[in-house]
Amino acid sequence: MITEKAKEKVALFIKEFFQTANVGTGGDSTNPDGNVLDVPILAANVATTNYVSDRSTIDFNVSFTGSQIEGHTIREFAIFSATTPTDDNFDELRTTTSYSAESTMLSRMSFDGIGPFSSSDQIDITLIIEVE
């Protein structure tokens, strides 16, 4: 059993640590050992807007403009981290000299293709994760 308070802290960590996303054209099954998209479209990840919508549920929201994904058919989506959490609860992590910010994939979803997109299109993606 995980206590409700611990679930809240884990959810806060996930919300603060994983703050970027990317889309790709790869569509094979997800490998639990993977840490990158199969075929990313963007060279750099895009910032997400994250909310703790319940005590232990995190909503990741991100928008991709048509100019970013023009001509592509999206078949995969992932959430990443590349920064240290900014919340005051993570001061020790931020000040530890042995910590290095590395890109870590939280979750990757593959799906039937959406697109291709024109430059005037936009796609909004929301991923909801619950800490159990």
N, C-alpha and C positions, 0 to 999 in steps of 0.2 A: 504494500500500500504506500502510495505517495500522499503526503498531507496536502491539504488545500493551499497552505501557505507556500510550500515547496513548489507546487504547480504554478502559483503566481510568479515566483522568482524565476523559474525556468522559462515561463512565457515572456517575462520581461527581458531576460537574457536573449532569447530568440528574436524578439522585436527589435532590440537595440543592436544586436550583432549582425543580423542578416538584413541589409538595407539596399541591395542592388538586384537587378534582374536582367535577363537577356532572353532572346528568342533565337530559334535556329530552324534549319531545314531538315535536320536528321529526324527520323521517325521510328527508329528501332526501339526495342524494349529497353527499359531503364536498368542499368547495372548498379547495384548498391555500392560497389567500389568506385564508381565513376565520380569525378570531381569537375567535369567540364561538359558542356553541351557537345553533341556529336558534330554538328556543323553550325556554329554560331553565325548569326547574321551581322551583328554589331561588333566592332573592334573593342569597344568599351561598354561595360554594363551601364544600365540606366538606373537612377535612384528610384526607390520605391517609397510609398507613403504607408507606414505601418501603424496599426491601431490594435490595442488589446480591447477586443469588443466584449469580452466576458472575462471573468477572472483568469481563465486559462486558455483563451482562444485569441489567436493573432490573425488579423486580416492584413494581407500584403496587397497593395494596389499599385498598379503601374500602367502608364500609357505609352504607346509607341506611335509615332507619327508616320504618316505615309511616306514622307521623305526619308525616314530612317529605314523603312522596310520595302520601299518601292520595288515592284517586280518579283518579290519573293512570296512563296507559299510557306507559312509557318507550320511546323509540325512538332515543335518541342519548345518548352518554356522551363526556366529554372530560376531559383532564388539563390543569391550568393552573398558572401561577406568578403570584404577586403579591408575593413577598418576595425578599430577598437571601439567598443561601445562608449557612448558619450554620457550615459546616465551616471549620476553620482554614486549609485550602488556598485559601480565597477571601477572605482578609483584604484584599488589594488591591482587589478588587471592592467589598467592603463599605465601604472607606474612601475610595473615589473620590467626589468631590463631584458629578461630572457624572452619576452613576448614579441613575436613578429607578426605583422598583419599579412596574412596570406589569403588568397582566394579559396574559400571553402563553399562547396555547394550544399545547401540545405536540402533541396528537393528538386527533382526534375520530372516533368510530365511529358509524355509523348502522346500525340493525338492525331486524328485524321486532319489532313491539311486544310488550312484556312488561307484564302488568297487566290491569286496574287493581288497585291495591294497597289493602288495608284498613289501618286504623291499627295492627293487631297484626302486620302483615307486616314483613319485613326482607329487603333484597337486598344481597348481598356481591358486589362486582365486582373482578376482578383483571385488570390489563393488564400484559403482559410485553413489554418492549422490549429488543432486542438491538442493541448498537453493533457495526456491521460495518466 
